[in-house]
Amino acid sequence: MKSMKQLLQKPLVGVVGQGQSPLKPMPSAMDMAIVDSVFSKLRVLFPVGAPQLEDEPMHKAEWLKTLAAQGVRSREQVQSGLNRARREQGDRQFWPTPRQFATWCQPTACDLGLPAVDAAFAEAKRHYHHPDKHIWSHDLVRLAVRETGSWLFATGMEVDVRATFERNYAVLCRRYAAGESFESALPKALPEVVSVPVEAAKAKSIISTLRKDLGLNSSALKGANDEH
């Protein structure tokens, strides 16, 4: 079985060891102690689906790389994640993914004194079409509306609109918590498929045009169906 040091490529808060390339720093003893502690506590909170002991080194390696990639780089953040896991556990028994735990390590809007995401989205839906005339509960809600775009609010399915808005709001909240500027545009990450309803009359017109372009008519379609 490979050791933790052989498996890991990116540390949580590690340093570059002597003679090592700065591009591939090895994890520090503190990194491994942190993730060991996290796994020990999560086994108590979420006993169902926890990694088998013989597979822990591989899982811990992925956890450390994921936490680093998600910007979780301090013991304080990890402790916040554990505290939130305890608060939000409820009846959940299943072991969380490293991405889920990384989300728990980030401060929520409420932690920062900002509108909760449900309230922010409800406000956004009501006022996205006149953002300059509305007095927003917080400027971050207005910015999240700007990044999401009025076109998506007006034409998209609510599930797609909400997913995009939540993503933008979460990024802005993280910037706010870090004291960063959040006036610059965010990288776009729309859902892979955005469903936009089409009126029945327009849909019929599109189908009719396609039939003409392909040289199809009702009798031809009927004959094709009869052959089957």
N, C-alpha and C positions, 0 to 999 in steps of 0.2 A: 504494500500500500504506500502511495506517495505521501510524503510529509506535507504539512501546511506550507512550509517554505518553498517546496518544489511546485506546489499548485498555484500559489498566489503570484499575481503579476502587478497588481495595484494595491497599495496600502490604504487604510482608512485615514490615518494621520501619520503614517510612517515616514521614516527618513531614509536617505540613500546610504547604504553601508559602504565601508571602505573597499575600494577597488571595484565597485559596481557602477554600471552605466546609469546616469541620471534618468534615462528613458525607461528603465525597468527597475525602480526602487523596490527593495524587499520590505515586507511588513515588519514593523517594530514589535517588540514584545507587548507593548501597550495595545497595538492593533488587535493582536491575537487574544489578549486578555479581555478586551472589550467584547469581541464577538463570542468568545467562550461564555462570558457572563450573560449576553443576550440570549444565546441558545438555552442556557440553563434556566433562565426565567421564563422564556417562551414555552418551554416544555411543560411547565406547570400550568400556564394560562391556556395553552392550545395543545392538548395532548393528542388530538386526532390528526394523523398525517405527518407527525414530526419525523424528521429524517432518522433512519436507522443509525445506530452508533458507528457501525463500520463505514457508513457513507458520509459521516459528518465532515471530514476534511474537505471533500469535494464541494459540499453545500456551503461550508464556511468560506471557501475561496470565492464562490460566486456572490455570496452576501457582501463580502468586503469590496469586491469590484463594483457591485451594483450601488452600494451605499456611497462609495467614492464618486461614481458617475452621477449620482443624484445630489451631490453637494453636501452629504452628511459627513462631516469631518471632525467632529468634536464629541467628547464624552457627554457634554451638556445636551447636545442634540439627541444622542442615543437615549439618554435618560428621559428626555421629553417623549420620545417614541414609546418607551416602556410605560411611562405614566399614562399616555393616551391609550395604549393597548389595554391597560387595566380598566380605564374609564369606559371604553367603548366595546369591551369584550361581549357584554350581554350574555346571550346563550351560545355565542359562537364557540366552537370547539376546534375548528380546523386551523392547522398551521398556516400562518400568513406567508405570502411570497416576499422576497426581499424588496420588490418595488412597493408593496403595500406597507411594509415596515418603514421604508424610506419616507413615504408620504406621512406616516404618523410622526416622524421625526421633525417635520416641517411645521412651523407655527400656523394655526388656522387663522382665518380672518377674525374670528371672535377673540382669539388670544391677543391679536394686535389692536383690538378696539374698533375693528372695521365691521361693516354689515355682513351678516352671515350670507353664505352663497345663495340660499333660497330667497332671502329678502332682496339681495342684490339683483338676482335674475328676474324676480317679479317686477322690480322697479325698472329694469332695463326693458322688459317687454312693453311696459306701459308708456315709456317715454323715448324709445330709440329714434322715433321719427322726428322729434324736435329737441335734440340734445342741448342746443344752445339756449332754449327757452326754459328748460327745467332746472330747478335748484336741486342738485343731486345730494343724496345723503352723505356721500363721500366722493371725492374726485376720482378715486380708483374705479368706482362703478362706471363713471362716464368714460374713462379710458378703456375699460374692458368692452364697453359698447362700441367705442370707436374702432378697437382692434377687431372685434367680431364683424362689424360692418352692417349697415342698415339694410343692405340688399339681402343678406342671409336672414336677418330678423323678419323681413317682409315676405320672403318667398320660401324659406326652408322649413322642413319638418321640425317640430319643436325638439325632438330628441337630438337632432343634428345641431340646432342652434344652441341648445343648452350645453352640449359637450364642448363646443368651441368656446362659448362664453366662459364656462367653468375653467377651461384650460388657461385662457387669457387672464382671468381674474386671479387664478392661483399663481401664475408667473408674476403678475404685478404685486401680489401680496408678499411674495418672497423677496422681490426687489425692495419693497417698502420696509420689510423687516431688516434687510441688510443695509438700509440707508442709501441705496443706490438710486440713481435717476431713473424714472419710469416714463418720461415723456417721449422717448424714442420709440419707434414702431417695433413691435415684437415680431419674431420669426413666425410666419404663418404655418399652422399645422391643422388644416381642416380635416374633418373625417374623410376616410378614403372614398366613401360614397355619400354624397349629399342628395337626399330625396326631395325633389321639388314637385308639388302636385301640379298636374296638367288638367285644365278644364276639359270636360267631355267633348265639347264641340271642336276644340283645337286638336284633341287626340284623334278624333274621326278624320279631320282634315289631313293630319300627318299620315295616317294609315292610307287614306285615299291617294295621296301623292306618291307614297311608296309603291302602291299597287300599280299606278300608271307608269312609274319609272321602271318597274320590273316587268311590265307587260302582262300583268295579272288582271283578271276580272273575276266576277262572281262565278260564272260558269266554269272557268278554268280551275278555280279553287275547288268547286264542287266535284269536277271530274277527278282532280287529284286525290280528293278524299275518298271517292268511290273506289279508286284503284287499290286503296288499302283496306 
